[in-house]
Amino acid sequence: MMDVSHEKQQLNQLKNYVFVTVAILFLLVFIGISLLFLYFPMIGILDVAYTAPKIAIFSFLISVAFSSLTIKNLFGKLLLIINIVVMLFMLLYGA
């Protein structure tokens, strides 16, 4: 009986680790594309006619989704805050 609860706890920790890892990967994609927008200010984050803003918004949404799945974890809260701050920065100063 004790082994089952320990295995469930380990699986829960593994699930949280995977969610945080996926959220970090998509956050890095979003930050990379956002840096491209800042270095080459021809298009903004809301110009959805181009491919790069679509990828940026899509990666932002995926990162927010996975970081909200781990909201109980400290890393999930930090990732959610970083996502929102970077998106607000790109909306205000990106174009």
MOGILIN-V548779 format. One record per helix or strand. SS is the DSSP state (H for helix, E for strand). FROM is the first residue (numbers start at 1). TO is the last residue. If there is no record, write none. Layout:
BEGIN
SS|FROM|TO + SS|FROM|TO
END
This chain:
BEGIN
H|2|39 + H|51|69 + H|74|93
END
